[in-house]
């Protein structure tokens, strides 16, 4: 009975980390795009 171990918690943690990383990267890219467009407009 003890030999049947499944680690679903590790997979969920990895998915949460990936989601947070994706959100951070998307927000950084969006911020850079906004900054560049503002710099081009006010140039």
Secondary structure as UniProt FT lines:
FT   TURN            2..3
FT   HELIX           8..41
//
